[in-house]
């Protein structure tokens, strides 16, 4: 069975040494987020996730959820409901929520670290409370006063959970095709009718009520995505005065049988004239949906990070214990019958790749969290706008790269086990299966790539890219003459120059042939991700050198940075070549000629 211990040393290093988070907390008015409080929260989260959630990970995979076709009820795996009770009792659902809605008002960065721990300990369990955060954000930003008063306290406390009901059997990314209808009722509510699929935590036994945020079309809706509205449609009816009534006409028709995250209920939800309340403006559901979606995308990126961390810990432990052959340079442990496999270069290649991408992903994720703080609480409107633009640019990079790297990392970690990694008892194959979904839900990697090159670059004239490049150049200029960093600074600067050139080339080519945008999107996304991680590994090198942490910890950071620049950043060369290969090699083959 795989094991998990929260990486508190690395989380603290990023908070304290890389980001200087306490200065930000003080500047933004987080009076209660003192070092002692933050440390206590992280310690307790590590205890809860390590001792309560992690042991249930294999249980959820083995038992899965059970659906009763007669009632539509869903039973979760053994221990899941009790763990959720402890989660609520500990106040975890409202950790970062506004105190006026019953939350504790701690910074997003703290909640982000707790979310990573949950995902690493038990990804399937973590899916049940995951979307409640997006529902809360949507209601705060787009709901009416009475909706905030009625729905937010139980969602924040965790007495209710939320879902996001977008996808339909015939309609995934192209929401303009959805068929779910909303008919006005005399009391100001709407009757919601339609079927939604792939609804995470659409039904379960954790809470008394579930608030479904449902996309649907009004009778007078214009065609396409501009005709979508959003409706709060609870499992049990909720009146304007907050009273909870009879069971609503919404029911789980079935649950999916999946490759991974088997302990998470993935539901088909049938709405048969269910009472729903309009959230936001009529035909304004797309805007509200993106409030939920952007929150969920950053959350799913953390899932890739969490799985990478757990895979890394177990691969490292096994590689230190497993004896196999002798080192190429001679025995390292002559008193043993063979050396541990960590002496072998190829095992080290896999381990260091996992380490570099995992720890780099953590810095990327926590940077996004710090930008969310600025966007929400900075006193200067210009600073808020700057942070919002930058985090918007980084969101598709974070979601796609952290999850795709999660697949790579769980694969490499499993590979370190050899044939033992393929056997269930070690738990590595579950991590690899669980990781696969993270690149699919909340927008596939291809969707993130198009979002980055399209909405976040072409349509915004590169606003977010320019801000990020300016930050990178400021850092590089300050450290260009540093003997230890000079070569890597020069390499990063060269990649940034090429990043700018590639962006210009893609946009110019797409003006003549729109397919050039889509043809370049995937490689542009990963080129961007590797450059961003290069920036954060340089910053980690500087922070480690100045840190008061143990020498072994600091040396490991600097050596991992060296590995990143030598072995991983060069991946950008292949992505640049593919981009410059153009759309022709993709689009010229007639569809009928692909094969039988």
C-alpha positions, -999 to +999 in steps of 0.1 A: +000+000+000+013+035-009+020+058+020+017+096+023+032+122+046+025+159+039+056+177+026+055+204+052+091+214+048+087+222+012+054+240+017+070+261+044+100+268+022+078+282-005+056+302+018+084+317+039+115+318+017+103+319-019+071+339-017+075+357+017+038+351+022+037+366+057+045+400+042+016+396+017-008+385+044+000+415+065-003+439+036-037+425+025-052+426+060-051+389+071-046+398+108-053+363+120-029+346+096+001+348+119+030+324+115+019+304+145-017+301+132-006+291+097+018+265+110-008+250+133-033+247+104-007+230+082+003+206+110-033+196+117-041+193+080-010+170+077-023+149+106-059+146+093-049+138+057-021+114+068-040+095+095-077+097+084-078+102+046-047+084+033-056+050+047-090+052+030-075+057-005-072+020-013-106+013+004-123+037-020-106+022-050-115-014-040-152-007-029-162+022-051-196+039-048-229+020-049-260+033-066-295+021-058-316+023-090-348+022-070-342+053-050-314+070-068-293+071-036-255+066-037-236+050-008-199+060-005-171+036+004-166+025+040-152+052+062-157+080+037-188+095+054-172+094+088-141+111+075-163+139+060-179+143+095-144+149+110-137+173+081-167+194+089-162+192+126-127+205+121-140+235+102-120+227+071-148+235+045-148+272+055-111+276+060-107+304+034-143+316+032-154+350+043-163+352+081-196+369+072-207+336+056-194+315+085-158+310+072-125+315+089-111+340+065-076+325+061-056+332+029-061+312-003-024+301+000-032+283+032-062+266+017-043+257-014-017+238+007-045+220+025-061+210-008-029+196-021-026+174+010-062+162+006-056+153-031-024+134-023-040+115+006-073+106-011-082+121-044-115+104-048-127+115-013-114+151-021-137+153-050-168+154-028-161+188-012-141+201-042-169+218-062-185+234-031-158+261-033-167+269-069-204+271-060-196+295-032-176+317-054-204+318-081-230+327-055-209+354-040-201+370-073-234+365-091-261+355-066-289+377-052-286+388-015-312+362-004-293+335-022-261+344-005-279+345+029-296+311+023-271+290+004-237+302+016-237+294+054-245+257+049-221+254+020-193+271+038-199+250+070-200+218+049-235+209+059-244+210+022-221+204-008-223+219-043-219+206-078-214+220-113-238+206-138-226+215-173-221+185-195-249+167-214-247+134-233-244+152-266-227+183-254-193+187-237-172+217-244-196+233-269-221+245-243-241+262-270-256+228-279-271+221-245-308+211-243-317+215-206-346+238-203-357+263-177-394+273-176-405+303-155-428+295-126-453+318-108-432+321-076-402+334-094-384+301-096-379+280-127-386+244-136-354+227-148-357+197-171-329+178-188-301+153-182-265+161-171-237+136-171-202+133-155-215+152-124-189+148-097-205+142-063-239+146-078-254+122-052-238+109-020-245+102+017-223+129+032-248+157+037-285+165+040-286+186+009-267+191-024-269+224-043-266+218-081-256+248-101-272+239-135-267+255-169-300+256-188-318+277-215-348+299-210-377+297-236-366+330-252-329+322-251-309+333-281-290+305-299-256+293-289-236+299-257-250+334-253-284+319-244-272+300-213-284+308-178-274+294-144-297+280-118-293+269-082-312+236-081-310+219-047-317+182-040-343+193-014-362+225-022-350+257-006-373+287-002-363+323-001-366+323+037-341+295+039-367+268+049-360+234+034-389+216+018-397+184+000-374+164-022-369+182-055-374+165-089-338+158-094-324+122-091-292+103-099-300+079-127-268+060-126-231+063-117-202+057-140-178+027-138-144+043-142-107+037-148-098+055-116-111+077-087-136+048-080-144+062-046-158+094-062-194+093-074-196+104-110-233+107-117-259+110-144-284+135-130-319+137-143-339+170-137-376+165-143-391+199-137-369+205-106-373+238-089-343+261-095-334+297-088-318+319-114-282+329-104-271+361-120-287+376-151-308+358-177-286+345-205-256+354-183-248+319-172-216+316-192-199+344-171-211+327-139-200+293-151-164+306-157-163+318-121-168+281-111-147+267-139-116+288-132-117+279-095-122+242-104-094+243-130-069+255-104-082+229-080-077+201-105-042+213-111-036+207-074-049+171-079-021+165-104+004+180-079-009+159-050-007+126-069+028+135-081+039+141-045+025+108-032+040+089-062+074+107-055+075+097-018+068+061-025+092+058-054+120+074-034+114+051-005+114+020-027+145+031-046+164+034-014+153+000-002+152-022-033+185-040-040+194-047-076+228-051-093+258-030-086+265+006-095+284+011-128+313+027-109+316-002-084+298-014-053+284+014-031+272-009-004+298-038-004+283-053+028+251-060+009+244-085-018+236-057-043+232-019-043+199-001-039+185+010-072+189+047-064+226+043-074+216+037-111+216+067-135+183+058-151+165+054-118+179+088-108+167+103-141+132+092-133+133+103-096+148+137-104+123+143-132+095+136-107+111+157-080+118+187-103+083+187-119+065+181-086+083+208-066+082+232-096+045+226-099+040+235-062+057+268-067+036+275-098+004+266-079+013+287-049+022+316-071-013+314-086-027+313-051-008+345-041-022+362-072-057+352-062-050+371-029-040+402-048-069+400-072-093+398-043-078+421-016-052+445-030-061+481-022-050+494-055-075+487-083-046+486-108-029+459-088-061+439-086-065+441-123-028+431-129-031+401-106-064+390-122-049+392-157-018+373-147-036+345-128-060+342-158-030+336-181-015+311-157-047+291-151-046+270-183-009+264-178-014+254-142-043+231-149-029+214-180+008+211-171+003+200-135-021+173-145-001+161-176+030+161-154+010+142-128+006+114-154+043+115-163+053+115-126+030+087-116+043+067-146+079+073-138+074+066-101+056+033-109+085+025-133+109+027-104+091-003-089+096-024-120+070-052-121+061-045-085+046-012-096+020-031-117+008-050-087-020-035-066-005-041-032+020-013-036-007+012-046+013+027-074-010+015-102-040+032-085-021+065-085-014+061-122-051+053-129-064+081-108-041+106-125-055+100-159-089+117-152-072+150-142-063+159-177-099+153-189-124+169-165-128+207-160-116+211-196-092+187-214-056+196-220-065+205-256-091+230-242-066+245-219-042+249-248-068+267-269-077+288-240-041+299-235-033+307-271-068+320-279-086+339-252-055+345-230-031+355-257-045+362-291-077+379-279-061+398-251-031+409-272-008+390-249-016+410-218-008+382-193+023+371-212+037+406-212+032+409-174+049+376-167+078+383-191+084+416-173+085+399-140+110+373-153+132+399-169+133+419-137+145+388-118+170+378-145+185+413-146+190+413-109+209+380-110+226+380-144+261+385-129+256+359-102+284+332-109+262+303-097+231+314-117+245+332-148+243+303-172+208+294-162+197+330-162+210+333-198+192+301-208+159+314-193+163+347-210+169+330-244+137+309-239+118+341-231+130+358-263+119+327-283+086+326-264+079+361-276+089+352-311+068+321-312+038+340-300+042+365-328+048+338-354+017+319-344-006+349-344+007+361-377+003+327-393-032+323-379-043+356-395-039+338-429-049+303-417-070+300-385-059+263-382-024+275-373-037+286-339-051+252-331-021+234-346+003+253-324-018+253-292-006+221-275+031+227-280+027+264-271+011+254-238+040+231-228+066+255-240+050+281-217+048+257-188+085+247-190+096+283-192+075+293-162+090+264-142+124+275-151+117+309-136+105+293-104+135+270-101+158+300-105+138+318-077+140+286-056+178+286-060+181+321-048+157+315-019+175+283-009+209+300-007+195+327+016+174+304+037+182+293+073+170+258+065+193+227+068+222+226+044+210+193+029+176+208+021+192+238+005+217+218-015+189+196-028+170+226-041+200+240-060+209+206-074+174+199-085+174+233-102+206+224-120+190+191-132+159+210-144+179+234-166+201+206-179+175+179-185+139+193-186+140+229-199+155+216-232+122+200-239+112+235-252+134+229-282+112+201-294+080+221-288+094+251-307+103+229-336+068+214-337+052+248-336+073+259-365+063+228-384+030+245-391-006+233-396+000+216-429+013+183-415-018+181-394-045+193-418-035+183-453-044+146-449-080+141-460-101+127-432-111+097-453-075+088-458-067+083-421-075+046-425-104+022-422 
